[in-house]
């Protein structure tokens, strides 16, 4: 199931004041001039020359980055921002002699000072794919604490831990519905990986897909009526993005035939806040490159693709849907870039000596949520 640097590291977060000199942090935040409508902040993972990963934060428009929490002896990764934008869910990972990791969830206040991480949840196991419920009341994740891989729910406030699944074949990638009442996930319980949905407190799941190729990475539309997911069901497409209506509609590709050449490996699915667009990474196995694609899944049209040197991945939407931030890899390092939703007005946000990745856009009170007009699909030729 792990297809990106983010998932292979199990997701986690934090930033280190001592992991890089002040001059490098300043360069890392030397954002170019920003449009007036850019708001909010971006938290991200920062990996220095010592290979330690910490978390930093910068204004989405401009300004130097600042540390959130030092990494210490652990690797720290940003997992998810709280629905109200005030807290960040981290995952810290410590290597063990047997080659496995000991992972720990933690919360950090993004607005208060000093910033201190509060550990939550179980210890002593591998944790993957933590996700925050939209109502902010619980967190779900996958863990190998008592099995190959099962799903758990951690109730915030009480600390109650509930095991949601119990299958030796494995359950992965939980995603909570917008109303916080259901959880979609991938499971290999019936052979190859398929998409299932269950109540948020567990119970018998409903199988939603049935294909010979693996289905994975379920991602809810903002209105809760559809799921986007990746699938290897059509060999000519590779691992592509498909959309499924929860009420029983047919599975359809997010991009119609003829909109690209050759097969791809898709990941990093992200719906726009109004649900009219999907952004995701398109990796081309033949050429070894990767771009961010922004598509209209209802029409199956490509609105825009990034282009330029490097590997583009990990797109994250601004709260108003007007911009995206993403990671561009080049050589042994990577930087963060911001662009409009039609892939125009590209701006580099980091420019240090380390690698900057796993961006998460944080909404501040001044961030409007009005949806801008959709760009015309005439940009489909970009790329």
C-alpha positions as CSV (number, residue, x, y, z in Angstrom):
1,X,0.0,0.0,0.0
2,X,2.9,2.4,0.5
3,X,3.5,4.2,-2.7
4,X,5.2,7.5,-1.7
5,X,7.9,8.8,0.5
6,X,5.2,10.0,2.9
7,X,3.5,6.6,3.3
8,X,6.8,4.7,3.4
9,X,7.8,6.8,6.4
10,X,4.5,6.2,8.0
11,X,3.6,9.8,8.2
12,X,4.7,12.0,11.1
13,X,5.7,15.5,12.0
14,X,7.6,18.3,13.8
15,X,10.2,21.0,13.1
16,X,13.6,21.4,14.5
17,X,15.1,24.8,15.6
18,X,18.5,23.2,15.9
19,X,18.5,20.9,12.9
20,X,19.6,23.7,10.5
21,X,21.2,27.1,11.0
22,X,19.0,30.2,11.0
23,X,20.4,31.3,7.6
24,X,19.2,28.0,6.0
25,X,15.7,28.4,7.6
26,X,15.5,31.9,6.2
27,X,16.4,30.7,2.8
28,X,13.8,27.9,3.2
29,X,11.1,30.5,3.7
30,X,12.3,33.0,1.1
31,X,9.0,33.0,-0.7
32,X,8.5,34.9,-3.8
33,X,5.9,37.7,-4.1
34,X,2.5,36.3,-3.4
35,X,-0.9,37.2,-4.8
36,X,-3.1,39.1,-2.4
37,X,-5.6,36.2,-2.1
38,X,-3.1,33.7,-0.7
39,X,-3.9,33.1,3.0
40,X,-3.1,30.6,5.7
41,X,0.1,28.7,6.5
42,X,1.9,25.6,5.4
43,X,3.4,23.0,7.7
44,X,5.8,20.6,6.3
45,X,8.6,18.0,6.9
46,X,12.2,19.2,6.8
47,X,15.0,16.7,6.4
48,X,18.5,18.0,6.9
49,X,21.9,16.7,6.0
50,X,21.9,14.6,9.2
51,X,18.9,12.8,7.9
52,X,16.8,13.8,10.8
53,X,13.3,15.0,9.9
54,X,11.5,17.8,11.8
55,X,8.5,20.1,11.2
56,X,8.5,23.7,10.1
57,X,5.8,26.2,9.2
58,X,5.7,29.2,6.9
59,X,3.1,31.7,5.6
60,X,1.6,30.4,2.4
61,X,2.1,33.7,0.8
62,X,5.6,34.7,1.9
63,X,8.0,34.9,4.8
64,X,10.7,32.7,6.4
65,X,9.9,29.3,7.9
66,X,10.0,28.8,11.7
67,X,10.3,25.6,13.7
68,X,7.4,23.8,15.3
69,X,9.2,21.1,17.4
70,X,12.7,19.7,17.3
71,X,13.2,16.2,16.0
72,X,15.6,14.9,18.6
73,X,16.5,11.3,18.0
74,X,13.2,10.6,16.3
75,X,11.9,11.2,12.8
76,X,8.9,13.5,12.9
77,X,6.2,13.9,10.2
78,X,3.1,15.9,9.7
79,X,0.1,13.6,9.5
80,X,-3.0,15.8,9.5
81,X,-4.2,19.3,10.5
82,X,-7.1,19.5,12.9
83,X,-10.4,20.6,11.3
84,X,-10.3,23.9,13.2
85,X,-6.7,24.5,12.1
86,X,-5.4,24.9,15.6
87,X,-3.6,21.7,16.1
88,X,-1.4,19.3,14.1
89,X,-1.4,15.5,14.4
90,X,2.2,14.2,14.3
91,X,3.7,10.8,14.0
92,X,7.1,10.2,15.5
93,X,9.1,7.2,14.4
94,X,12.0,5.6,16.2
95,X,14.1,2.8,14.4
96,X,14.4,-0.5,16.3
97,X,17.3,-3.1,16.2
98,X,15.0,-5.5,14.2
99,X,14.6,-3.0,11.4
100,X,11.0,-2.1,12.4
101,X,9.9,1.2,13.9
102,X,8.3,2.2,17.1
103,X,5.7,4.9,16.3
104,X,3.9,7.3,18.4
105,X,1.0,9.8,17.7
106,X,1.2,13.3,19.2
107,X,-0.6,16.6,19.0
108,X,0.9,20.1,18.9
109,X,-0.8,23.4,19.2
110,X,0.0,25.5,16.1
111,X,-1.1,28.8,17.7
112,X,0.3,28.7,21.2
113,X,3.9,29.2,22.4
114,X,5.9,27.4,23.4
115,X,4.9,24.5,21.2
116,X,5.0,21.2,22.9
117,X,3.9,17.8,21.6
118,X,1.5,15.8,23.7
119,X,1.7,12.1,23.0
120,X,-1.6,10.2,22.5
121,X,-2.6,6.7,21.7
122,X,-0.8,3.4,21.9
123,X,2.9,2.8,22.0
124,X,5.3,0.1,20.9
125,X,3.9,-0.7,17.5
126,X,4.0,0.5,13.9
127,X,1.3,3.1,13.1
128,X,0.3,4.1,9.6
129,X,-2.1,6.5,7.8
130,X,-3.6,8.4,10.8
131,X,-6.7,10.5,9.8
132,X,-8.7,13.1,11.8
133,X,-12.5,12.9,11.9
134,X,-14.0,16.1,10.4
135,X,-15.9,16.8,13.6
136,X,-12.5,16.7,15.5
137,X,-13.6,14.1,18.0
138,X,-11.5,11.1,17.1
139,X,-8.5,9.8,15.1
140,X,-8.4,6.6,13.1
141,X,-5.2,4.8,12.0
142,X,-3.8,1.4,11.0
143,X,-1.5,-0.6,13.3
144,X,0.3,-3.9,13.6
145,X,0.0,-3.9,17.4
146,X,-2.0,-7.2,17.5
147,X,-2.1,-8.4,13.9
148,X,-0.6,-7.9,10.5
149,X,-2.5,-4.6,10.1
150,X,-5.9,-3.5,11.5
151,X,-7.8,-0.3,12.0
152,X,-8.2,1.5,15.4
153,X,-10.2,4.5,16.6
154,X,-8.8,6.8,19.3
155,X,-11.4,9.0,21.0
156,X,-9.8,12.4,21.8
157,X,-10.6,13.7,25.2
158,X,-11.3,10.3,26.9
159,X,-8.4,8.5,25.2
160,X,-10.6,5.4,24.6
161,X,-9.1,3.1,22.0
162,X,-11.4,0.9,19.9
163,X,-10.3,-1.8,17.5
164,X,-12.4,-1.5,14.4
165,X,-11.3,-4.5,12.3
166,X,-9.9,-8.0,12.9
167,X,-8.7,-9.7,9.8
168,X,-5.4,-11.6,9.3
169,X,-5.3,-10.4,5.6
170,X,-5.0,-6.7,6.6
171,X,-7.0,-3.5,6.6
172,X,-5.4,-0.2,5.5
173,X,-5.8,3.5,4.7
174,X,-8.8,4.6,6.8
175,X,-10.7,7.7,5.6
176,X,-13.5,9.3,7.7
177,X,-16.6,10.6,5.9
178,X,-17.3,14.4,6.0
179,X,-20.1,13.8,8.5
180,X,-17.8,11.6,10.7
181,X,-20.3,8.8,10.6
182,X,-18.5,6.3,8.3
183,X,-15.0,5.1,7.6
184,X,-13.9,4.0,4.1
185,X,-10.8,1.7,3.9
186,X,-8.9,-0.8,1.8
187,X,-8.8,-4.4,2.8
188,X,-7.4,-7.7,1.5
189,X,-9.9,-9.8,3.4
190,X,-11.4,-11.2,0.2
191,X,-8.2,-11.7,-1.8
192,X,-6.8,-8.7,-3.5
193,X,-7.3,-5.2,-2.0
194,X,-10.9,-3.8,-2.4
195,X,-12.6,-0.7,-1.0
196,X,-15.0,-1.1,2.0
197,X,-17.1,1.2,4.2
198,X,-18.2,0.7,7.8
199,X,-19.8,2.7,10.6
200,X,-17.4,5.0,12.5
201,X,-17.7,2.7,15.5
202,X,-17.0,-0.5,13.6
203,X,-19.3,-3.3,12.7
204,X,-19.8,-5.3,9.6
205,X,-18.4,-3.4,6.6
206,X,-19.9,-3.1,3.2
207,X,-17.8,-4.0,0.2
208,X,-17.9,-1.3,-2.5
209,X,-15.6,-2.5,-5.2
210,X,-14.9,-5.8,-7.0
211,X,-12.0,-5.9,-9.4
212,X,-9.1,-8.1,-10.3
213,X,-6.7,-5.3,-9.7
214,X,-6.0,-3.8,-6.3
215,X,-8.1,-0.9,-5.2
216,X,-6.6,1.5,-2.6
217,X,-6.4,5.0,-1.1
218,X,-10.2,5.8,-0.7
219,X,-10.7,9.5,-0.4
220,X,-14.1,11.1,0.4
221,X,-15.6,13.9,-1.7
222,X,-16.4,16.9,0.4
223,X,-20.2,16.2,0.2
224,X,-19.7,12.6,1.2
225,X,-21.5,11.3,-1.9
226,X,-18.5,9.8,-3.7
227,X,-15.1,8.2,-3.1
228,X,-12.1,8.6,-5.3
229,X,-9.6,5.8,-5.2
230,X,-6.7,4.3,-7.1
231,X,-7.0,1.0,-8.9
232,X,-5.1,-1.4,-11.2
233,X,-8.4,-2.7,-12.7
234,X,-7.6,-1.6,-16.2
235,X,-4.2,-2.8,-17.3
236,X,-3.7,-0.2,-20.0
237,X,-4.1,2.6,-17.5
238,X,-1.7,1.3,-14.9
239,X,-2.7,2.4,-11.5
240,X,-5.2,5.2,-12.2
241,X,-7.8,7.2,-10.3
242,X,-11.5,6.1,-10.3
243,X,-14.6,7.6,-8.7
244,X,-17.4,5.6,-7.0
245,X,-20.8,7.0,-6.0
246,X,-21.6,5.8,-2.5
247,X,-25.4,5.4,-3.3
248,X,-24.5,2.5,-5.7
249,X,-23.5,4.3,-8.9
250,X,-21.0,2.8,-11.3
251,X,-17.3,3.1,-11.0
252,X,-15.9,5.6,-13.5
253,X,-12.4,6.8,-14.4
254,X,-11.6,10.3,-13.2
255,X,-9.9,10.9,-16.5
256,X,-11.5,9.8,-19.7
257,X,-9.6,7.8,-22.3
258,X,-7.4,9.9,-24.7
259,X,-6.5,12.5,-22.1
260,X,-3.0,11.1,-21.6
261,X,-0.5,8.9,-23.3
262,X,0.5,5.6,-21.8
263,X,-0.1,4.2,-18.3
264,X,0.6,5.9,-15.0
265,X,0.9,5.3,-11.3
266,X,-1.4,7.7,-9.5
267,X,-1.3,8.6,-5.8
268,X,-1.7,11.5,-3.4
269,X,-5.4,12.0,-4.1
270,X,-6.9,15.4,-2.9
271,X,-10.4,16.8,-3.6
272,X,-10.8,20.5,-3.9
273,X,-12.8,22.1,-1.0
274,X,-15.9,22.4,-3.2
275,X,-15.6,18.9,-4.6
276,X,-15.5,19.9,-8.3
277,X,-11.8,19.0,-8.9
278,X,-9.3,16.3,-8.0
279,X,-5.6,16.8,-7.7
280,X,-3.2,13.9,-7.7
281,X,0.3,12.7,-8.7
282,X,0.7,11.1,-12.1
283,X,4.0,9.1,-12.2
284,X,5.0,7.9,-15.6
285,X,6.8,4.5,-15.3
286,X,8.3,4.7,-18.7
287,X,9.8,8.2,-18.4
288,X,10.3,8.2,-14.6
289,X,8.8,11.7,-14.3
290,X,5.8,12.8,-12.2
291,X,3.4,15.7,-12.4
292,X,0.5,17.1,-10.5
293,X,-2.8,16.6,-12.5
294,X,-5.9,18.7,-11.7
295,X,-9.0,17.1,-13.2
296,X,-12.8,17.6,-13.4
297,X,-13.9,14.0,-12.4
298,X,-17.5,14.7,-13.3
299,X,-16.5,15.3,-17.0
300,X,-13.4,13.3,-17.0
301,X,-11.4,16.3,-18.2
302,X,-7.9,17.3,-17.3
303,X,-7.9,21.0,-16.3
304,X,-4.1,21.4,-15.9
305,X,-0.9,19.6,-15.3
306,X,2.4,20.9,-13.8
307,X,5.4,20.8,-16.0
308,X,9.1,21.5,-15.5
309,X,12.1,19.7,-14.2
310,X,11.7,17.3,-11.2
311,X,9.2,15.0,-9.6
312,X,6.0,16.8,-8.6
313,X,3.9,15.1,-5.9
314,X,1.9,15.5,-2.6
315,X,-0.6,18.3,-3.6
316,X,-2.5,20.1,-0.9
317,X,-5.4,22.5,-1.5
318,X,-5.7,26.0,0.0
319,X,-8.9,26.4,2.1
320,X,-10.6,28.4,-0.6
321,X,-9.6,26.1,-3.5
322,X,-7.7,28.8,-5.3
323,X,-4.2,27.4,-4.9
324,X,-2.2,24.3,-4.3
325,X,1.1,23.6,-2.6
326,X,3.2,20.6,-3.6
327,X,6.6,19.0,-3.4
328,X,9.0,19.1,-6.4
329,X,11.9,16.7,-6.1
330,X,15.2,17.3,-7.9
331,X,18.3,15.1,-7.4
332,X,18.7,14.2,-3.7
333,X,16.5,17.0,-2.4
334,X,13.1,18.5,-2.8
335,X,11.3,21.9,-2.3
336,X,7.8,23.2,-1.9
337,X,6.0,25.2,-4.6
338,X,2.7,27.0,-4.7
339,X,0.5,27.5,-7.8
340,X,-3.0,28.5,-8.8
341,X,-5.5,25.8,-9.4
342,X,-4.9,26.0,-13.1
343,X,-1.2,25.4,-12.6
344,X,-0.3,29.0,-13.3
345,X,1.6,31.5,-11.2
346,X,4.2,29.0,-9.9
347,X,6.1,30.2,-6.9
348,X,8.9,28.5,-5.0
349,X,8.4,28.5,-1.2
350,X,11.6,26.9,0.0
351,X,15.2,27.1,-1.2
352,X,17.5,25.6,1.4
353,X,20.0,22.8,1.5
354,X,17.7,20.1,2.9
355,X,14.5,18.4,1.6
356,X,11.1,19.9,2.2
357,X,8.1,17.7,1.7
358,X,4.7,16.5,3.1
359,X,3.0,20.0,3.0
360,X,-0.2,20.5,4.9
361,X,-2.1,23.8,4.3
362,X,-3.4,25.3,7.6
363,X,-6.5,27.5,7.5
364,X,-6.3,30.8,9.5
365,X,-9.4,32.9,10.4
366,X,-8.7,35.2,7.5
367,X,-9.0,32.4,4.9
368,X,-12.1,32.9,2.9
369,X,-13.8,29.7,1.7
370,X,-15.6,31.2,-1.3
371,X,-14.8,29.0,-4.3
372,X,-13.3,30.8,-7.3
373,X,-14.5,30.2,-10.8
374,X,-13.2,27.0,-12.4
375,X,-10.5,27.4,-14.9
376,X,-11.5,26.2,-18.4
377,X,-10.3,22.7,-19.4
378,X,-8.3,24.2,-22.2
379,X,-5.1,23.7,-20.3
380,X,-5.3,19.9,-20.8
381,X,-2.3,20.1,-23.1
382,X,0.0,21.3,-20.4
383,X,2.6,18.8,-19.3
